[in-house]
């Protein structure tokens, strides 16, 4: 399902052009770069340029604005549960030498101040002006079960991997197959919101086995259509450890031996003989029908 959400943006003008940057969830800085921050972000920087950056999210956007009256780490911004706050921060965290103005009124250093759409922020009385804007952003909600393999578009999958949310992953048929770590609150990614299905460990194994059965059935159909390489690519999804774990949970030695045979075949044969591959697939999904 597609939803729309308000997204905060930071707006300014540089070289007679309107500029903007999306303000992500979390904590960020607006100001000149501290040397330690430049090293952490691994970038070359101009000591007098103002940057919008985040140490935790590892991004840094130059503003093309240059002011010596602006401090390093001049302004700290917080976006928490879609509420935006600012703080006159400075290199020590106790405030800046020249201060920050919100709607032309100087704010108290070190104090967390809420801001909204249309508010103006000036870094020092003679410094640059920034405006808080809001724009609509569409995103898709995906209901997922942590601990169960899911298929994601590569761009979404890479976002999951970069955020360290995956237990394991594999690439197949132009998608990323990912087993998500446990989480109990929605996770916002770029254009996607993951909603967790909270189920028992037993139900996770059942869902994993149902997915395995579907993969085997589709692989068999591809082989019948003489699409060997597509079938091979699809069945390789079963190399994920989660499938082996779910099969072991049943305690069926025959089922496990058939799975282990298929896994070893895929592990040691780059292009296993088609008749052997088909036999392994048929044996395994025939046994899975009972579950």
N, C-alpha and C positions, 0 to 999 in steps of 0.2 A: 504494500500500500504506500502511495506517495503522500507525504505530509509537507507542510510549509512552516518554517520557523523564522523568527526575526534573528538577524545576525548583526552584531556590532561591527562597525568599521571605523578606522581612524582616517580622517581626511585632512589634507593640507595642500598647499600650493608651492611648487618649486619650479624655477625657470619658466614662469608664466603657464604652467600646466597643472591641472588638477591631479593629485595623486591620492591613492587610498590603499589601505592594508586591512585585511580581515583581522579582527581581534579574536584569537582562539581562546578556548577554555584554559584557565590556569593563570600563572603569574608571568609578567613581562616587564621589560624596561623600555623607556623612551628617553634618550639622552646620548651624550658622548660615550664612547666605549671605554670601560676600564681595561687596563692592560691584561688583567687576569681573565676578564671576560673574552677579550679578543683571542687569547691563547686557548681558552676552553672551547671557543667556537671555531678555532683554527682558521682565522681569516686575517688578511692584511687590512688595515683600516687607516683612515685619515683621523688624526687626533682631534680635529675640530668639527668633523661631520657628526650629525645627529643620526642615530640608528634606532629602529624599532626592533627589539630582539628578545629572544627567550633562551635562557640557558638550559632549561629542562627539555624544551621541544627542539632545541638545536636549530633555530632559524634566526636569520639576521637580515633585515631589510634596510638599506641605506635610504635616507630621505632626500639627499642632494641639497640639504640645508646645512650651513656652516656658521656656528655662533660660539664665540669664546665665553659668552655669559651663561651658557648652558653647562651644567655640571655633568660629570660622569654618573651614570645611573640616576639621572635627574628625577625622573618620574617612574614610580612603580604602578603597574596596572594589574588589577585582579578581576578576572571574569569567573564568577562562581554561581552556578545554577541560574545562568542567564541574567545575573545581576552584575553590573560593572562598577568598580571602585577605583579610585586613584589615591596616590600618596606622594607627597613631596618627600623624596627619599635621600638621594645623594650617595656619594661613595661610601660613607660610613653607616648609612641607614638612619641617621639622625636628622636628616634634612639638608637642603642645599644652601649655598651662600646667597643666591639671588632670589630664591623662592619660586613659587608657582602660583599663577592666577587662574581661578575658575570663574568664568563669566565676569572677568575684570576685578574680581575680589581675591586678595591673597589668602591662600589656605594655610592652616596651621601645619607646620612640619611634623612628619611622623604620624599624622592622623589619617585614618582610612575614610575617604569621602565618597559617597555614592554619586554617580553621574548618569545622565540620560541622553537620549537623542537630542541633538541641537546644542548641547553644552559646548562652550569654547574653553580651551586650555592653552595658556600661554606660558612657555618655559622661560621664566625671568621677565621682568617688566619690559625689557627691550628685545626679548627673544621671539622665536617663531610661534605662530598661532596654529593650533590643531582643533578640529571639530569632531565631535562624536556623531556618527551617522548610524542608520539602521537600514538594512536591505533584506528583502525576502530571499530565503534559500530553501530549495526543495531537497528533501531527503527521502530515502526509502527505508521502511522498517522491515527488518528480517528477524523472524523468530527462529532461534537456534538453540540446540541442546548442547551445553558444554560437555566435553568428553566423548562426543559422537562425531565421526568424520562428516564434514560438510564441504560442498563445492562452492567456491567463490570466484568471481571475476578477478583476474590477476591484479588489477589496480587495488581492489578492496583487500585481496589476500596479502599483498605486499604491505599495506597499511597495518593489517593485523600482525604480520611478522615483525615489522619495524617497532611496533609498540610492545613487543614481547608477550603477546596474548596467546600464542600457540604452544601446544605441547609437542606437536610434530606436524610435518607437512610433506606434500608430494605434488609434483606438477603432472597433469595429464589432460589430453584433449583440449588444450588451451585454457584450462582452469587450474586453480590451486585447490588441492584437497587439504583441508586443515582440521586438526583436532584442537578445539579451543580449551584453554584452561578454565577452571571453575570461576564463575562470576555470578553475582546475584542482583546486580543493578544494570540498567541499560548502558551500553558503551557507544559513544558517538565517534564515528569515523568520518572520512571525507565523503559526504553525500549519502551515508548509510548509518542507520542506528540499529545496533544488535540488541534484541530483546531476549533474555534468557528464559528457556523452558526449564523450570526446576522439577526434576524427576528423580526417582530413586536410582541407585546404582544398577539394580536389576533391570529396570526399564531402559537405562542407557545401553546395556548389553543387548537387549532385545532389539532396540532401534538400530544398533550397529549391525546386528546379524541380518535384519531386514534390508539394510543398505547393501550388505554383502551379497545377499540373494539377488537383488536387482542388478548389481554389477555383473554377476555371473550369467544371469539370464540374457542381459544385453550383449555380453561378450559372445555367448553361444549364437545369438541371432546374427551378429556381425560375421562370425565364421561361416554360417550357412549362406550368407550373401557374398562369400569369398572376399571379405574385407579383413584379411589376416592381420595387417599391421594396426588397423584401428582397434581390432579385438585385443591384440597384445597390449596396446597402450592403455586400454580401458582396464584390463584385468590387473595391470601393474599397480593400480590404486590399492589393491589388497595387500601390498607389501608393508603398509603402515602397521606399527606394533599394536594399535588399538584393536584391529581385527583379530589378531592372535590372542590378545587378552580376553576378548569377548567369547571366543570359541573355548578357551580354557575354562571360563566361568561355568560352562555347561557341564563339564566333566565327562563328555562323550569321547572316549579314546579313539574310536573309529573316525569320527568327524575331524578330530584334531590331526590324526595321521594323514588324512586326505588333504587337509589344508597345508600341513607341513610339506607334503610332497609337492604341491603346487608352488609353494613359496620357494622351495629349494630349486625347482625347475626354473623359475623366473630369475632367481639369484645367480645361477651358474650358467644358464643358456641365454645368450643375447637374443637369439631367434630360435626358440624351441620348435621342434617338429610339430606341424599343425595337428597331426593325428593324436600325438601325446598330449598337447595342450588342450585339445577338445575333450579328450577322455578325462583329464583332471578336472576340467570345468564341470562336465556333466555329472561326474561322481559327487563332487562337492555340493552342487546345488540340489541334487536329488536327496542328499542327506539333510540339507538345510530345510527342505520342504516340511519336515516333521516339526520344525520349530517356528 
